[in-house]
Structure formats: structure tokens, C-alpha cells
């Protein structure tokens, strides 16, 4: 009935505060949705419960990841501790492209702040000029996804300090309030959200928590829905690959440009919807669509076998 999100200040998804959420099936029954809008929400009251078939209502408290905040946080058992390691340091897939034009991670983080949070940057023109050295497709990718998630590179000392804050709070819960989690999960976000330097510092966190709670070695579960998919362009024409934002079905992101006769690998997950944008012989834009199916092992998708989108079907706008 209650979720506590301990959030670093640089994670800008949701403002600090308390919210009431509902989660359930949408009216058409095809999507699992929450009626919380992931834009800036200023009220604590939800509207429109009738829009979904409500399965669960719960309270969400978003609190700062600071020693003072955690000291004043009231927690009662039982509870589950779910630790995502990119709470300590994080990047997104646009960073891989930006490393081709920026030598310092500090500059990449600054560019993200200028572009996405409208921070004052005296050298923004120089940074934008550097990004222009990227190829057209890479520039489109950066523009499409750079602001989707935070970019914050923490130093080794910053990460160790944040871990100390976390373990100090857990020690108080364990020793002073006799509160221990019924389960502990430690997750590493797929698709390169945890910077490589941070992985080296955080690699033993699950084992540290197991020792802290006098438990046996942690069990690695892997990613149950992650899949690697090989896309083979056998259409005889170059295609653009576009993916659909899972919780915003009317939004799309450019992913890659795939020349005729070439293959590329997608790191994706079950249920994710992808489109292939191709120009026909008359210069008209056509779309093909495929969704990632269940099953183990690498899947191969041949462009010619994907579903041709007919007039009236929902597809990305050209350039979207």
C-alpha cells in the first residue's frame, strides 16, 4: 500500500512529495497503465480513476537521498528493499554517441543539463557545434533520447559516500527498530544506464547486503524479459528503425539506420514494439511493424516478414 522512492536530487522524473497512485488495466484491456502522468504533477490527488480498471491503489512518497531525510523517514514493516544501482550514477544511450565528440564525462553531463534542464551554460554554442560533427542519424538519436532519463556521473568518493548513507539508515532500521526487509533485490538497469566506472565500484553491493543481513550468497535472476534480437534488412532498400515508447504509445524514438543487406542487433525486451521506415519506389514512406515475442535465445527478425502497416494504422510520423 506504500512505496517509498529514495531519489537523488539529480533525478528529475518526479518532484519530492507524496502522491496517491492507482494502477490497473486500461479501458481497452491491452495495456497495463498507471493514471499518474509522468510529467510535472503538482497536486497530490489523482483524477480519472474511471479511465482504468483499478487493480491497486497505493501511496508513493518521494524523498531525498540524504542522511537527514532518511533519519526522519518513518518506516514500518514488513517491507521489500529494491535497490537499483543507477541511483548512485547514471547515463543513457545518447551518451555513447556523445563520447565521440566530448572527451570528458563532465562535459557530457553539462551538455545534458543545458539541453534538458535549461541550465545557464556560457559554452552551449560550442557544445552544440561539437554535436554537429556527429552523423545525421547519430544527431537524431541524441536529440530523441538525451532528455528521456538523467545523466549524472558520480565520482568514486560520491558513490562510496552515498552507500554509507544507505547502510547507516539500514543499520538504524535493523538495530534500533528491529526492521529487516522480507526480500532484497539489487538491479542493474539494462541498456547501459549504469556507467562502466560505477559498475566497478558497485559490483559487490548485493554481496554486501547479504552479509549485512546475515544471509547466504545472493541469487542471480538475470533479466526475465530482456532479449537480443537480430534484425536483417532483406528488403533491398535502406530502412530506419524506430521504437515505440512503452508507456507513451503515441511517442517514438529513432534508433538506427540499417542499409540494405545489413544486420543489426537490438537489446530490447518482450512486448516492445518496433517499426521499420522505408521509402517505396514512388518516394512514399511505408512502415513495417514487429513486436518482440516470448522465448529464450536470440531471435531473428527479417524485415520482409514484418507486418506491413496499412492506412489507418498508428505509425510514427516521418522524422519522429
JOWO-V377288 format. One record per residue. N is the residue number from 1. RES is the residue in three letters. SS is DSSP state (H for helix, E for strand, - for the rest). PHI is phi in radians with two decimals (NA if undefined). OMEGA is omega in whole degrees, -180 to 180 (* if undefined). Layout:
N/RES/SS/PHI/OMEGA
N/RES/SS/PHI/OMEGA
This chain:
1/UNK/-/NA/-179
2/UNK/E/-2.46/174
3/UNK/E/-2.12/175
4/UNK/E/-1.92/177
5/UNK/E/-1.80/176
6/UNK/E/-1.54/-165
7/UNK/E/-2.09/173
8/UNK/-/-1.17/-175
9/UNK/-/-1.08/-177
10/UNK/-/-1.39/177
11/UNK/-/-1.51/-170
12/UNK/-/-1.70/-173
13/UNK/-/-1.02/-174
14/UNK/-/-2.37/178
15/UNK/-/-1.15/172
16/UNK/-/-1.09/-180
17/UNK/E/2.59/180
18/UNK/E/-1.99/-177
19/UNK/E/-2.37/171
20/UNK/E/-1.89/-178
21/UNK/E/-1.99/168
22/UNK/E/-2.20/179
23/UNK/E/-2.41/-177
24/UNK/E/3.10/180
25/UNK/E/-1.57/177
26/UNK/E/-1.25/-174
27/UNK/-/-1.06/180
28/UNK/-/-1.49/174
29/UNK/-/1.30/-174
30/UNK/-/-1.70/-175
31/UNK/-/-2.26/173
32/UNK/E/-1.71/-168
33/UNK/E/-2.31/168
34/UNK/E/-2.04/-180
35/UNK/-/-1.58/171
36/UNK/-/-1.57/178
37/UNK/-/-1.45/-177
38/UNK/-/-1.39/170
39/UNK/-/-1.74/-178
40/UNK/-/-1.16/179
41/UNK/-/-1.76/-175
42/UNK/-/-1.83/179
43/UNK/-/-1.84/180
44/UNK/-/-1.76/-178
45/UNK/-/-1.91/178
46/UNK/-/-1.46/174
47/UNK/-/-2.14/171
48/UNK/-/1.44/175
49/UNK/H/-0.98/-178
50/UNK/H/-1.20/-179
51/UNK/H/-1.27/-179
52/UNK/E/-2.31/172
53/UNK/E/-1.45/-171
54/UNK/E/-1.23/176
55/UNK/E/-1.80/-177
56/UNK/E/-2.73/171
57/UNK/E/-1.96/180
58/UNK/E/-2.69/-179
59/UNK/E/-1.71/177
60/UNK/E/-2.11/175
61/UNK/E/-1.87/179
62/UNK/E/-1.80/-173
63/UNK/E/-2.17/-180
64/UNK/E/-1.19/177
65/UNK/-/-1.49/179
66/UNK/-/-2.37/-179
67/UNK/H/-1.09/-179
68/UNK/H/-1.11/-178
69/UNK/H/-1.11/-179
70/UNK/H/-1.22/179
71/UNK/H/-1.10/-178
72/UNK/-/-1.65/-177
73/UNK/-/-1.49/180
74/UNK/-/-1.62/180
75/UNK/-/-2.25/175
76/UNK/-/-2.21/-177
77/UNK/-/-1.47/-9
78/UNK/-/-1.34/180
79/UNK/-/-2.57/176
80/UNK/E/-1.98/176
81/UNK/E/-1.69/-179
82/UNK/E/-2.05/-175
83/UNK/E/-1.91/174
84/UNK/E/-1.72/-171
85/UNK/H/-1.15/178
86/UNK/H/-1.37/169
87/UNK/H/-1.22/-180
88/UNK/-/-1.57/-179
89/UNK/-/-2.91/-174
90/UNK/E/-2.68/173
91/UNK/-/-2.47/174
92/UNK/-/-2.34/-171
93/UNK/-/-1.21/176
94/UNK/H/-1.21/-177
95/UNK/H/-1.06/179
96/UNK/H/-0.99/179
97/UNK/H/-1.23/-175
98/UNK/H/-1.21/177
99/UNK/-/-1.13/178
100/UNK/-/-1.32/-179
101/UNK/-/-2.16/179
102/UNK/-/-2.04/-178
103/UNK/-/-1.45/-174
104/UNK/-/-1.91/176
105/UNK/H/-1.12/178
106/UNK/H/-1.05/179
107/UNK/H/-1.21/178
108/UNK/H/-1.09/179
109/UNK/H/-1.11/178
110/UNK/H/-1.13/178
111/UNK/H/-1.06/177
112/UNK/H/-1.05/180
113/UNK/H/-1.11/179
114/UNK/H/-1.17/-175
115/UNK/H/-1.29/-168
116/UNK/H/-1.81/-178
117/UNK/H/-2.02/177
118/UNK/-/0.91/175
119/UNK/-/-1.22/178
120/UNK/-/-1.26/-178
121/UNK/-/-2.35/-179
122/UNK/-/-1.18/-175
123/UNK/-/-1.87/-177
124/UNK/H/-1.09/-180
125/UNK/H/-1.13/178
126/UNK/H/-1.14/180
127/UNK/H/-1.18/179
128/UNK/H/-1.10/179
129/UNK/H/-1.14/177
130/UNK/H/-1.14/180
131/UNK/H/-1.13/179
132/UNK/-/-1.12/177
133/UNK/-/-1.29/176
134/UNK/-/-1.21/174
135/UNK/-/-1.16/-177
136/UNK/H/-0.99/-177
137/UNK/H/-1.13/179
138/UNK/H/-1.16/177
139/UNK/H/-1.13/177
140/UNK/H/-1.09/180
141/UNK/H/-1.10/179
142/UNK/H/-1.04/-179
143/UNK/H/-1.08/-175
144/UNK/H/-1.32/-169
145/UNK/H/-2.13/-175
146/UNK/-/-1.03/-175
147/UNK/-/-1.69/-178
148/UNK/-/-1.15/-178
149/UNK/-/-2.41/-178
150/UNK/-/-1.16/170
151/UNK/-/-2.28/-180
152/UNK/E/-2.63/180
153/UNK/-/-1.72/-180
154/UNK/-/-1.62/176
155/UNK/-/-1.29/178
156/UNK/H/-1.01/179
157/UNK/H/-1.14/178
158/UNK/H/-1.10/-179
159/UNK/H/-1.14/180
160/UNK/H/-1.13/177
161/UNK/H/-1.13/179
162/UNK/H/-1.15/176
163/UNK/H/-1.08/179
164/UNK/H/-1.11/177
165/UNK/H/-1.05/-179
166/UNK/H/-1.10/-177
167/UNK/H/-1.20/176
168/UNK/H/-1.13/179
169/UNK/H/-1.17/179
170/UNK/H/-1.11/177
171/UNK/H/-1.14/177
172/UNK/H/-1.08/179
173/UNK/H/-1.06/-177
174/UNK/H/-1.27/-170
175/UNK/H/-1.58/-177
176/UNK/H/-1.72/-177
177/UNK/-/-2.05/179
178/UNK/-/0.96/-180
179/UNK/-/-1.95/176
180/UNK/-/-2.24/179
181/UNK/-/-1.16/175
182/UNK/-/-1.28/177
183/UNK/E/-2.69/177
184/UNK/E/-2.21/174
185/UNK/E/-2.12/177
186/UNK/E/-2.18/-174
187/UNK/E/-2.08/170
188/UNK/-/-1.99/-177
189/UNK/-/-1.07/177
190/UNK/-/-1.24/174
191/UNK/-/1.11/167
192/UNK/-/1.15/175
193/UNK/-/-1.47/177
194/UNK/-/-1.73/-179
195/UNK/-/-1.01/-176
196/UNK/H/-1.02/-180
197/UNK/H/-1.10/179
198/UNK/H/-1.25/178
199/UNK/H/-1.03/180
200/UNK/H/-1.11/-178
201/UNK/H/-1.34/-171
202/UNK/H/-1.79/-171
203/UNK/-/-1.04/-178
204/UNK/-/-1.76/-174
205/UNK/H/-1.11/180
206/UNK/H/-1.08/179
207/UNK/H/-1.16/178
208/UNK/H/-1.10/179
209/UNK/H/-1.17/178
210/UNK/H/-1.06/178
211/UNK/H/-1.16/-180
212/UNK/H/-1.03/-178
213/UNK/-/-1.75/178
214/UNK/-/0.97/179
215/UNK/-/-1.89/177
216/UNK/-/-1.26/-179
217/UNK/-/-1.09/-180
218/UNK/-/-1.14/179
219/UNK/-/-1.76/179
220/UNK/-/-1.45/-178
221/UNK/-/-1.74/-176
222/UNK/-/1.19/180
223/UNK/-/-1.90/-174
224/UNK/-/-1.22/-175
225/UNK/-/-1.95/-179
226/UNK/E/-1.27/178
227/UNK/E/-2.55/170
228/UNK/E/-1.79/-175
229/UNK/E/-2.12/175
230/UNK/E/-1.64/177
231/UNK/E/-1.79/-177
232/UNK/E/-1.96/-180
233/UNK/-/-1.53/179
234/UNK/-/-1.90/-178
235/UNK/-/-1.51/-176
236/UNK/-/1.40/178
237/UNK/-/-2.39/175
238/UNK/-/-1.17/179
239/UNK/E/-2.30/170
240/UNK/E/-1.87/-180
241/UNK/E/-1.76/-177
242/UNK/E/-2.27/177
243/UNK/E/-2.01/-178
244/UNK/E/-1.65/178
245/UNK/-/-1.20/-167
246/UNK/-/-1.12/-178
247/UNK/-/-1.70/177
248/UNK/-/-2.40/-170
249/UNK/-/-1.09/177
250/UNK/-/-1.74/179
251/UNK/-/-2.04/-175
252/UNK/E/-2.38/179
253/UNK/E/-2.31/172
254/UNK/E/-1.14/-179
255/UNK/E/-2.04/-175
256/UNK/E/-2.83/174
257/UNK/E/-1.97/-174
258/UNK/E/-2.10/179
259/UNK/-/-1.13/178
260/UNK/-/-1.01/177
261/UNK/-/1.40/-178
262/UNK/-/-1.85/177
263/UNK/E/-2.04/171
264/UNK/E/-2.61/179
265/UNK/E/-1.81/175
266/UNK/E/-1.91/170
267/UNK/E/-1.67/-169
268/UNK/E/-2.46/-177
269/UNK/E/-2.66/-177
270/UNK/-/-1.05/178
271/UNK/-/1.64/-178
272/UNK/-/-1.22/-177
273/UNK/E/-1.78/-179
274/UNK/E/-2.21/177
275/UNK/E/-2.21/171
276/UNK/E/-1.97/180
277/UNK/E/-1.76/-176
278/UNK/E/-2.42/179
279/UNK/E/-1.68/-180
280/UNK/-/-1.46/-174
281/UNK/-/-1.12/-179
282/UNK/-/-1.74/178
283/UNK/-/1.41/179
284/UNK/-/-1.66/-180
285/UNK/E/-1.39/176
286/UNK/E/-2.09/180
287/UNK/E/-2.20/168
288/UNK/E/-2.12/-172
289/UNK/E/-2.28/171
290/UNK/E/-2.58/178
291/UNK/E/-2.07/-177
292/UNK/-/-1.36/-177
293/UNK/-/-1.58/179
294/UNK/-/-1.32/178
295/UNK/-/2.10/-179
296/UNK/-/-1.54/177
297/UNK/-/1.43/-179
298/UNK/-/-1.28/179
299/UNK/E/-1.81/176
300/UNK/E/-1.94/177
301/UNK/E/-1.99/175
302/UNK/E/-1.58/-176
303/UNK/H/-0.97/-178
304/UNK/H/-1.16/-178
305/UNK/H/-1.71/177
306/UNK/-/-1.29/-174
307/UNK/E/-1.35/176
308/UNK/E/-1.29/-179
309/UNK/-/-1.38/-178
310/UNK/-/-1.63/177
311/UNK/-/-0.94/-179
312/UNK/-/1.69/178
313/UNK/-/-1.38/-180
314/UNK/-/-1.28/-180
315/UNK/-/-2.39/177
316/UNK/-/-1.16/173
317/UNK/-/-1.31/178
318/UNK/-/-0.95/-179
319/UNK/-/1.52/-179
320/UNK/-/-1.75/*
